[in-house]
Amino acid sequence: MSESPLPFRKRGRQEEDQVLDLPSNAHRQKIPRLSNPTASSSSSSNSVSSAQITAPPNPQSQVDHTNLWLRALGNLSTKDQELIWGLQPSLDTRPFSKNGVEELLDLTRQVLQKSDERSWKFTFRGKVIIARDVLAKIVVWLNRFKDVGDVAVNFDPVHASLPWAGIRFMFQAAIGEHEQMGDLVIAIERLTSLIHRGAIYERLYRPATILGDVIGHLHSAMVDLYSMILRIMILCRRIFAKNAAKRAVHALFHPGEITGLLDKCEELETRVEYEAHNCERTRSQRADAEVERLLSRLQEPVLPTDERVLSLLETATERERLEVLDWTSKVLYGANHRRVRDKRTTNTCEWLLAHQLYHEWQETSASTILWLCGNAGTGKTFLTSKVIDEIRTALENQPNQEAFAFFYCNRNEADRREPLSVLRAFVRQMSTTATDKGSIQKNLEQFYLENRIKASEPTMNDCKKLLLEFINIYPRTTLVLDACDECERHKRLELMDIFDQLLSEASKPVKIFVSSRPDDDIKKKLKDRSNIQINARDNHHDITKFVNSEIGKHPNWHVMSPEIQAQIVDTLQERSQGMFQWAFLQIKQLLDLDLEEDILERLGKLPDDLKQAYDEIYRSMSKAEKRIADRAFRWVMCACHPLSTKLLLAAISQDENSDLLKHLGGLTENLVLKYCHNLLVIDPARGVWVPSHLSVIEYLEKHLWNLSQASCLVSNVCLLVLQNTTLNNREKCWGVVEMDDQTWSPKEINDPDDPLSGQNLGYLSYYARHHWPLHIQSCNDTDTSSNSTRLSSRLKAFLGLPTNSSAAYRCWHRMVEMDVYNYAAPDTTVFYSSNNCEDLNPASMASFAYCAFGLSDILPDWFDFDWVNDEIRTLQGTSFLGIAASSGSISTCETLLEHGAEVDTQTRSYFGSALAAAAYWGKEEVVEFLIREGGADINMQLQHGMYGSALAAAAYWGKKEVVEILIREGGANINMQLQHGIYGSALAAAVSGPYIGTSEVRYLVKEAGAEVNMQLEHGNYSDALEAAERNGNSKATKWLLKYREKRGEEAKRISEDNERDGEESDGEEEEDEWEAYYQGEEIEERQT
């Protein structure tokens, strides 16, 4: 018969396979996320008294498999047998029924309620375990047993009653409070699962279907396991028969006693699994449908449920739901996963799912991180995709209320390398469950409505709060992050810190799976976490399957001799050292060879590693190939978004040393692919150019051009395009933009009078006009190459004079202003955040662009800065320094101050001053610079704008770090009456803003000293409370009201104490009470 191995759960240690001489991994079934022992045996048997216990028969003999528990009981001493019988409902072993299961479920729910009330956690084997998750698993076991309980009870009432009576006692003990309650709950879950598993094994493997010797070994192993289960029950009976004081003494002198017996259970369980494997290999093909059903049930994962989740979900129409979800995150994480999954070689990556650490991560009831660590090209992303498929399939096929989210980072895509994009995608996916996709979390919908009204979007802090709220709603949450090392280096540690906070503050289990390279900062952060290091031994079989799958595409493969085929496969597998990218590159080269002689010669000259492979490829390029490939490499290296074929062809056709644009000259997509020799490929799903692997970009940056040098080339080409736009009516032909598949793209209009018409230059123009400042900002001022020198000259010519811009500049200004006005700018445009197109008006003033884009590094002596004048303003009333402060350019701010700009000049802008502008946009470094180096007056009353002071501007937008700087560095007066603006005080501005919560209000009041009851002399509100109420900030309103009430009570009590005692209270007790109240409010806010 064909082998149908069981998905046994591995709980033992790594060396158990060797000790028990278990079969190799190739013959072991992979273990599911959580195993599912669910049923009992079925036949009939009479109740058996303790007097009937006899010694167990020889395991080799044919035994009555229904008496295994009685045989196990016979292995105990007489005294222990009496204790077990003492746990039974009566001396007659009363049959166990579904009512008994309901009783156990009621007991479980009682303990579950206690754990919820206390958010109960305990330590087990060095991990912080969340009790609710363990108890939820027990509920799953009991419900599944109840589902098939009639079969078990009719078959064997002793089997149903003998162990369950012990479980009942352990539950009753767990309802009380004592030091070993955690160990007890863990023991109940383990024993419950083992009892279920044993019942199914007894039902599956019967003498009628299994050879006598084989079934005898299984029964012998199960008897030993059952005996250990009974011993654990006896130990619990003896411990919890003591009073509380004696239990405490016992726990002191016998720590981990229950844990030690559970360890022995794990060893015996491994032996049972081994014998069950042997039984499965010999099980009769005539097994009935009921057996197959039980086998199928055994394979189902354990997915804890919590019906309360449903009450927090709200049904919405598809349109409403998609609107909220798309606002939350627009990253196509599902499409990213499909691309990886479709490229994954069939039947690979199984080794990870069978890894012991992976099972421990999945099964433990603690919140944990599992780190998959591997060098470049070892297949981390494919392994991660396997984990995603495994978890998602389990959740979609079983009733559950678990939360699951995943994300693939990609350094070459702006929206996939930002930690904020990761968190927003997680929030989107956790807004509903896999089995209830028609609903959405109520608090997300409310958050969406509030922020849409205020024209704002989620921040990192917002996402962290939402994720924590969701995590504490769902019974379990799993987060998967691929390629963490491809996140922005200076931001990814902030993401890891948020993961740490989620793990520590969650009241429900959180499982986080992270894959990355062993970069030093990530290694330092995750070194103490469970980690799986990928090595050649682990993915040996995956590499072999990949090589066989790809090399078989050779046109002559079917006519090659088996010896040559084996030599090719073996050589590639051995030399790859576990690197898929290395194997991919070598296979691509072999596919270009026709003759066996050439193939064998190539096999003898394979490079040792990826660097040598890239060196070899690059050196093999001809001069003509390098000219095109070098441009393509640099464009892909630093592009602000992935490039389409039309855009890339137009870009690399241009000569950065020329003053005129060029046509394509016959350049095609296939030619570029050929010239790049598989280092660049086209993503088939998106139709954009990407490196075949991240290591390609790293090789280029390290050995050919750095990012600054690549950006210089791209900047030159962008400016070349802008300078040539004034010719042949190109502004009109290249300026048309239309919506295509929910994204804006140019629509090039052909002009018969333009020799470059129809050459895709409209695509290049659209990219150039929105991204040239970003590329120039990436150019290093220490770069002395010819490209850098040419860039400075070209930029000067493009800008024209500071107060009289060039025709090319004014043409560019009109085009981008039209794009922005029509909401047709790309998401990656330079005008996305603090850079505002309106700050460049009038277009005749190129000096505004100089300040807005921080061009002082490229043009350090631009016209000797005789144009700097505080009286010159944009049409919005912003000064040069205000523009530079908003953009976050410290060097430009410094240059302007050196040449006469006044730091405290009052402006008629939206902000009122340069410091307020920097505070508003959260430019912390600029704020510090203007205070320390510029000597800015922090408490200056601003005559124009909405806020009245720099502190109020920062407080309104919840820029807590900036608020702290203003208070710490310059002593900002938190209670200053603001004479202008609409808020009247910094606290009133804060509670009116879109990003304020109780923690921010608490900081302003408790730490910064804001006066809650201060009556405002100016502005639209009488006090901060009215500002919070009128702006719909319910959290801040509630907090302020409670604070007023508490302070009123304290003042009254202090007054009474003074009258009674004649002395002043120190208020320390009242402060402690208030702190306790605040912490309770914060917990309540998280768990609402």
KESE-415702 format. One record per residue (C-alpha): residue in one letter; x, y, z. Coordinates in steps of 0.02 Angstrom, whole numbers, plus 50000, padded with zeros to 5 digits. Each point is the difference from the previous one (the first is absolute). Last residue first. Example, Ala and Ser with C-alpha at 12.3 -4.5 7.8 and 13.67 -1.06 7.14 Angstrom:
<recs>
s506844994750357
a499314982850033
</recs>
This chain:
<recs>
t493965245651226
q501584990550053
r501315013349964
e498925014050072
e499634989750155
i501864997250027
e500335018749983
e498575004350119
g500664987850130
q501735007649985
y499245017250026
y499064994550156
a501564992450075
e500945016149966
w498605010050082
e500054989250155
d501895002050012
e499845018949982
e498695000550138
e501174990650116
e501425011949962
g498935015650027
d501225007050130
s498565005050110
e500135017250081
e499825001950186
g498665005750120
d499394982450027
r498135002249978
e499945015849893
n501484994149900
d499234982949975
e498365007949942
s500925010949874
i501044985349940
r498424989749976
k499155013749901
a501525002649890
e500144981349972
e498174998549952
g500185014349877
r501594992449930
k499094983849968
e498515008349918
r501105010949891
y501054985049949
k498464989749963
l499325013849889
l501685002149913
w500134981449965
k498234998649934
t500245014849884
a501694993549939
k499214983349954
s498465008049922
n500965011549883
g498515006449901
n500705017249960
r498695009050103
e500314989050152
a501915001449996
a499965018949978
e498715001750138
l501144990250117
a501505010849952
d499165016050057
s498845014049941
y500234995649818
n500135009449835
g501605009650032
h500525012350134
e499905001950188
l499964981550040
q499474994650174
m501284988250075
n499154984950078
v501134986749922
e501635008950039
a501394992249898
g501454994250109
a501144991649872
e500014983650095
k498234997250064
v499015011349884
l500934999449835
y500544981950026
r498254994750052
v499265008049846
e501224990249891
s499614983550091
t498125003449991
g500005001849812
i500415013749875
y500264997049814
p498585010049920
g500255016450093
s498795009650110
v500694992550161
a501735006549954
a499445017549951
a499105002150166
l501574994150090
a501105012349903
s498865014550045
g498745012149922
y499454988549858
i499545010849849
g501595009549962
h500605015650088
q500245005850179
l500534983050065
q499944999550190
m501604991150051
n499664984550106
i501264988249917
n501365013250008
a501404993149891
g501594997550099
g501225000649858
e500744982749985
r498854989750111
i498315007949959
l500325002249813
i500874983249989
e498594991150093
v498705007649883
v501054994549851
e500024982050065
k498135000850034
k499535005549826
g498134997650032
w499475011049855
y499235013450111
a501454999050124
a501305004549869
a499055015549941
a499595004750181
l501844999350046
a500485011049851
s498795013350059
g498355008449950
y499304984949909
m498985004649848
g501165011849906
h500525017950032
q500545010350150
l501064986550079
q500395003350182
m501834995450024
n500214987150138
i501334989749912
d501065014949950
a501214992749872
g501855000950043
g500564993849830
e501274987350061
r499104992150146
i498185004249965
l500034999749810
f501094984350003
e498874990850123
v498465003849894
v500934994949842
e500474983450078
e498224996750057
k499135003549835
g498254995550062
w499095009149860
y499155012250119
a501605002550100
a500995004649844
a498665012549948
a499885007050177
l501895002950001
a499935008749830
s498625011750058
g498125003449984
f499424982549954
y498705002449862
s501065014149931
r499985018550036
t501764999450067
q500835006150160
t501895000149989
d500734991150149
v501454991149913
e500555015349901
a500784996149830
g501625009349970
h501194989149904
e500564988350139
l498184997050047
l499624994649822
t501474988149993
e499524992150167
c498214997449944
t500644992349837
s501144988150096
i498604995450122
s498824994749860
g498384994250080
s498855005549859
s498945010650117
a501565008750068
a500595004149823
i498325007749955
g499945010150162
l501785006049971
f499575006549827
s498455008650069
t498204993949987
g498575012249960
q498944988149897
l500465009549840
t501794996450049
r500965013150095
i501435012249972
e500165011650150
d501204988350086
n501295002749863
v501274987649935
w500335004649818
d501815004850030
f500284981650030
d501714999949915
f499124995849835
w499834981950056
d501544996550105
p499614982750074
l499074993949844
i499944980950022
d499985000250191
s498925015750006
l498624991949897
g498844996750146
f498454996749895
a498895013750072
c501415012750018
y500654998949821
a498214998349938
f499585016850079
s501575007449922
a499284996149828
m498855015050023
s499115002949833
a498794985950043
p499125010950128
n499674988850088
l501134985950058
d499164997850171
e498384995549909
c500794983949938
n500174994450180
n501494990250063
s499504993750173
s499194984049936
y499734993349822
f500725014149896
v501594990549956
t498904987549911
t500014981850055
d498114998150003
p499935005749819
a499225017049960
a498295000349915
y499035008450139
n499435012749868
y500835014650093
v501554989450030
d500184995649815
m499635017949945
e501285006950123
v501244987249936
m499805005949821
r499995018750036
h501554998950109
w500944989949868
c499645013349868
r500565013550123
y501634990750030
a500314997549814
a499695018449967
s501315004650129
s499645008150168
n500165018450040
t500235003150186
p501314986650033
l500615000549818
g499794984749887
l499454983950083
f500364988549852
a501675007949959
k500574998750180
l499444981850007
r500954995849841
s501605007550067
s499864991050167
l499564983649913
r501495001149884
t501165000950150
s499144985150080
n500074989649839
s501835004449979
s500374992150167
t500435010350154
d498704992250117
t500235008550169
d498335009049981
n499134983150000
c498534998449881
s498444993450085
q499245017550009
i500215001249811
h498994984149980
l498585006550107
p500005016849910
w499844991349829
h498514989650055
h498365007749942
r500565008549840
a501144985649950
y498704986150016
y498715008949894
s501335004949873
l500634982049985
y498254993749964
g499755013849870
l501664994849926
n499264983549941
q500795002449827
g498385003849906
s500505017949958
l501875003050008
p500125008349828
d498625012250052
d499005007249854
p498864984849988
d499485002650182
n499424984350090
i499105002250165
e500744990050144
k498764994550130
p500895000350166
s499524988450143
w498915002150155
t499534984250092
q498304991750028
d500184988749845
d500485014849888
m499495017650050
e500625013149879
v501445012349986
v500305012449856
g501565010750024
w501104991749869
c499115006649845
k499575017150074
e501705003650076
r500794992149846
n499445014049883
n501574997449896
l501265005950132
t499695005750180
t500154982050060
n501854999349956
q500605007350165
l498844988550098
v500664984549911
l501825004750030
l499565003750182
c499344982250020
v501514992649908
n501225009250113
s499044994850156
v500044981749946
l501885000549974
c500305008850165
s498844987850089
a501094985349947
q501535008850069
s499125003650165
l499364982250015
n501744992749984
w500664993949835
l500994984649945
h500614988350138
k498955003250155
e498465007849925
l499944988049853
y500254984850112
e498665005950119
i498805002849856
v500304982249937
s499874993150178
l498185005850003
h499614986849869
s499474999549817
p500055018950008
v498345008049951
w499245007249842
v498115002349997
g498584990549915
r499034998250161
a499624981349997
p501434994749886
d501365008950102
i501265003549864
v501804994750031
l501665008450039
l501564989950039
n499454987149872
h501375004749875
c499665018849998
y500355001649813
k498754986349957
l498625007450106
v500365017049923
l499904992749826
n498374991250039
e499205016350059
t500505009149843
l501285012949945
g499815004049814
g500705017650012
l498925004850148
h500015018549955
k501235012350074
l499835015750106
l501215014349976
d501315007750114
s501074984350002
n501094993150140
e498544991050083
d499724990249840
q498184994749992
s499424982949940
i500044993950178
a498535011050049
a498864996749850
l500224981250017
l499705000850188
l498395010049985
k499234989049866
t500554984150091
s499195005550163
l501095005850143
p499824995250183
h499815015650110
c501195013650060
a501354993049886
c501704998250084
m500694983049953
v498834997249851
w500695015649914
r501794995350042
f499854982449932
a499125005849841
r501365012749965
d501374987250026
a499054987349893
i499905011849850
r501855004749992
k500504982950067
e499194991049854
a500905010749872
k501674997250087
s499714981250006
m499454991450160
s501044985250062
r500785010350139
y498285003350075
i499504981750000
e501644994050076
d499985013050136
y498194995650041
a500434981650020
q501565004250098
k498955010350118
l498684986350014
d501234986550050
d501294987649936
p499815003049815
l499704985049885
k501434995349886
g499874981049991
l498145000649970
r500335011449853
e501094986949917
l498624987250026
i498725011349916
d501185003949856
e500294981549967
e498144996550014
l499675012249859
d498605012950000
l500495013050130
d498785014150040
l499094989450130
l501654997850092
q500105018850029
k498255000850072
i500394984950109
q501525008950071
l499015015650045
f498584990450083
a501204989050099
w500865015450071
q498315007950041
f499434984050085
m501464999950122
g500114984150105
q501854997549972
s499675000949812
r501534989349960
e499234983550055
q498305002549917
l500745006649840
t501234985649989
d498714986850043
v498755006449873
i501265001249858
q500804983350040
a498314991450011
q499495006749830
i501684994849928
e499794982250066
p498184999049945
s500565003649822
m499375015849920
v498574998449875
h498625006550116
w501055014750055
n500315006449825
p498855015250007
h500555004150179
k498425002650103
g500464984950108
i501345011050076
e498655009850091
s498984986550087
n501484988750037
v500985014650072
f498545005450109
k499694982350062
t501844998050045
i500055017050085
d498484995450104
h500774983450049
h501575008350065
n499015013750087
d500454995550178
r501744993049965
a500545015649907
n499605010950150
i498545010650056
q500135005950181
i498404997850097
n499785012150144
s499145000450167
r500305017150074
d501535005550100
k500965005949847
l498515009649932
k500505018150029
k501874997349983
k499744989549844
i498885013549926
d501325013450028
d501424989049939
d499154993949842
p499694981250005
r498884999949847
s498145000750028
s498444990050039
v498805004650140
f498564989550069
i498995008050140
k498774989950104
v498925010250119
p499044991550141
k498635010350087
s500265013050137
a501235009449892
e501125012850085
s501674990849992
l499844992649825
l499255015749924
q501355010650080
d501384988849932
f499245001049825
i499975018950017
d501854999650043
m500324989549845
l499135013249894
e501055013750080
l501524989349960
r499435000349818
k500085018949987
h501845004349975
r500264984849887
e498495003249888
c499204982949985
e500904987249892
d500744991350154
c498224995550054
a499954988649848
d498344991450035
l498845004750142
v498684987950066
l498785004950137
t498934987150091
t498645005150123
r499044989350125
p498345000750093
y499625016549910
i499525015550099
n501645003950089
i500934998749835
f498775012149919
e500275013350132
l501894997549991
l499945001749811
l498985016050012
k501205007750124
k501524995549897
c499175006449842
d499635016850079
n501795001350065
m500724996449828
t498835013049925
p498314997449918
e499395013349878
s499285017650015
a498685010649914
k499125004150166
i498344992949940
r500924985249925
n500854997450167
e498424998650103
l499134988949873
y501484988149987
f500194998450188
q498154995950013
e500174986549867
l501554993450086
n499084999550168
k498564990249926
q501114986349931
i499384994549829
s498764987349936
g499754990749835
k501644990750017
d499374989050140
t500984983749990
a501725007549970
t499715013250133
t499785018849989
s500945016250032
m501574989950025
q500445000849815
r499865018949992
v500955002750162
f501424988949939
a500085009649836
r500115016350098
l501384992850109
v501074994649854
s499735016449905
l500565009450156
p501594989550002
e500435007249828
r500864988349877
r498454994049909
d499245016849953
a501645006249928
e500324984749894
n501804994249971
r500304995250181
n498624987349998
c499074994650156
y498724986049985
f498585001650124
f498874988450098
a498445000550108
f498984987450099
a498665002150132
e499124985050079
q498124998750014
n499834981749951
p498984987549901
q501204989549895
n500495000249817
e500515018349980
l501085000250157
a500974984349956
t500285005749821
r500625017050060
i501254992350119
e500774988049875
d499995012449856
i500845013450105
v501334987750061
k500344994649821
s500165018249947
t501295002450137
l501024985549931
f499925007749827
t500585016750070
k501434992150095
g500664990849847
t501874999650036
g500435013949878
a500825011950123
n500384992850171
g498724992350116
c499025003250160
l498224994650037
w499575008550165
l498564993450105
i499225012850116
t498934995050149
s498405003250097
a499774984650109
s498714986349976
t501304989149918
e499474989949848
q500545010549852
w501695005850064
e500384982650068
h499534992749833
y501155011949905
l501394996350123
q499834981349966
h500125002049812
a498694990549900
l499275015749923
l501755005849955
w500434983749914
e498485001349886
c500785014649904
t499784991149832
n498594989349932
t499765010449841
t501315013049961
r499515017250060
k499745012349858
d498104999650016
r500135002550187
v501115015349982
r498875008449874
r498444995350098
h500725007550158
n500355016849919
a498245000049928
g499294997550175
y501125013750072
l499325012549876
v500475015250103
k498545012350004
s499835000450188
t498755007850122
w499125010449867
d499804984449894
l499254990750148
v498765013750043
e499415001949821
l499974981149976
r498824998150148
e498825013649943
r499914992949823
e499764982250060
t498595005450115
a500384999250184
t499684987750141
e500815005150162
l501234989950101
l500185002650187
s498584988250043
l500794986549893
v501595000350103
r498994995550155
e499774982649926
d501794995550043
t500774985449908
p501614990250019
l500634991849840
v500714982550028
p500594993349833
e499084986049909
q501034984549962
l499194989150132
r498305004149926
s500564992549834
l500574984150086
l498344999150090
r499085001649835
e501104986749922
v499604988350143
e498145003349977
a500164996549814
d500614982450032
a501784993549990
r500104987549858
q501735006349951
s500624991650156
r501215009550111
t501794994249976
r500865016749974
e498825008250124
c500494987550133
n501835004449981
h499605018450012
a498984996250156
e501554991850076
y501005015949971
e498605010850066
v499894989550158
r501885002050027
t499875018849978
e498565000250125
l501094990850125
e501325013649991
e498685013450013
c499234991750151
k501704999850083
d500085018849978
l498255001350074
l500644990650153
g501365012950023
t498785014449978
i498924993150140
e501495000350119
g500595016949939
p500485006150173
h499994986750137
f500665008650157
l499115016649977
a498474992349917
h499794988250149
v500155014550122
a498685009949904
r498874984849991
k500184997650187
a499445017850031
a498534998749879
n499324983950073
k500514983349928
a498834989649890
f500665010649857
i501724992150002
r499434981950021
r498665000849864
c501185009349883
l501294986250022
i498684986849970
m499445008749840
i501815000649941
r500184981550039
l498434996349898
i500755008649849
m501624990250026
s499034983750001
y499095005249840
l501685002849915
d500654983050055
v498384991849941
m500155009349836
a501754993249967
s499444982150035
h498475002549890
l501085006049856
h501224985650018
g498564987550002
i499225007949846
v501594996649902
d500224982450065
g498194995449963
l499905007149823
i498755014149984
t498225000349926
a499034987650107
p501165003150148
r499425018050008
y500935015949954
l498805014249966
r498894999250153
e501434997550121
y500975013949915
i498475011250011
a499824997250187
g501865002850027
r499925016849914
h498535005450103
i500854994950163
l501595008849942
s499095016249961
t499155000150169
l501644995850087
r500915014649920
e498605012450033
i499764994350180
a501885000550032
i500135017949936
v498575004950115
l500854991750148
d501705007749965
g499195017150002
m499024996450160
q501584995350092
e500035014750120
h498214998850055
e498265006949962
g498504988449991
i499144996249834
a501534989749951
a499614986850133
q498284997049925
f500814998549830
m501264987350064
f498584989850075
r499064999749836
i501574994849907
g500194985450120
a498204994749969
w500375001549816
p501374986950009
l498894985750065
s498335005249925
a500154999249811
h501164985050000
v498894991450125
p498455004149895
d500794991549848
f499094998349836
n498375008650038
v500965014150084
a501225002449857
v498714999849862
d498855011650096
g501475011950029
v500345004049818
d499495018450005
k500225000350189
f501834995949973
r500125014549881
n499195011650124
l501174994050137
w501585002349898
v499465017449941
v499575005450177
i501724993950057
k500785010649864
a499075015250065
l500694996550173
v501785000649936
d499645016149904
r499195008250151
a501504996150110
i501215010749900
i501704992150031
v501565010250037
k501434988649950
g501424993250106
r499354982350007
f498305006150060
t499725017550065
f498255006450035
k498735011749923
w498255004250057
s499115015049927
r499225000150175
e498165000149951
d500364990149844
s500924986550098
k498574998550124
q498754998249857
l501064986449921
v500074990650165
q498105000150007
r499894995949815
t501094984850025
l498904993850142
d498475002149889
l500884990749860
l500424986050121
e498174998750050
e499505000349817
v501194985549968
g499204990450142
n498295003449926
k500674992949837
s500214983650092
f501254990750111
p499384983350065
r500104998250189
t501514990550058
d499234991050145
l500925006050153
s499105016449972
p500275016549908
q501824994849971
l501415009750083
g500184986950136
w500334987049866
i501565009849954
l500545001450183
e499714981450026
q501094996149851
d501375010850074
k499944990150163
t500044983549907
s501525005649902
l499805004549819
n500294989049848
g498234992850019
l499295017249962
a500864999549832
r499234982849967
l498315007350046
w500305014449880
l500504987949863
n498484988650022
t499125003249833
h501494993749899
d499674982050046
v501724993049974
q500874988849875
s501704996450072
q501605009249962
p499665012750135
n500014986250132
p498465001850109
p499765013950126
a499824994350181
t498214998650059
i498705012550058
q498334991750039
a499965005550181
s500025018249944
s498284998049923
v499604998449816
s498445006949917
n499434989549853
s500635002149822
s499295004249831
s500815005449837
s500605017449947
s501655008650042
s500185018250041
a500075016549908
t500875016449972
p501895000649990
n500295015849902
s501745006449959
l500455018549992
r500895008349855
p500164983649908
i501514988650016
k500854994049844
q499864981249975
r501614990750030
h500764989649861
a501245013049933
n500325005450179
s500864983450033
p499144986150097
l500194999550188
d501444990950083
l499275003650172
v501555008750067
q500445007849833
d498285007249969
e499935005950180
e501555011049981
q499045015749953
r498874999850150
g498184994750014
r498365008449957
k499774994149822
r498184999749947
f499554985649886
p499295003749828
l499654982049955
p500834990749858
s498994993549853
e501124986849921
s499344991749845
m499474982050024
</recs>
